[in-house]
Amino acid sequence: MRKAKRTAWIMVILSLFPLMLGMYYCQNLPNKMATHFKGVANGYLNKGVAVIGMPVLFILLDFLVIFLTIYAP
């Protein structure tokens, strides 16, 4: 169980990397970013959602995994 906690925390730290990188380059990114491809781009998100929202969602999911590994029976 200790190894699972450590792995989950490593994933949280790794999830922070795209968030920091996106915030650093936010001024240079287009307002609409392609997020889904099927040969060509056919799904778009606003810059704020793609740069901040998605990494934050992944971090929250990492915390959910940590919580479940600590308190699950």
Phi, psi and omega in degrees: 000325180296322179294323178295320178296316181297318178297319179296318179293325176297321178294324176298315180296318178292330178288337177288334182301309179296329178296312180294319180295317178295321179291326179294318183263011186304322181294332184269353184273152177289160181293327175247128182245137179288130181236352179219136183231138172221072189086307174232165180292126179226010175221132185230150173229154173296155183303316182297319180291317182291321186276321185252315186296313182294312177298323178295321176300317179295322178294318177298321176294324176297318178295326176297318178297317178299314180300315181292327178287334180277315190255355179287145181291000000 
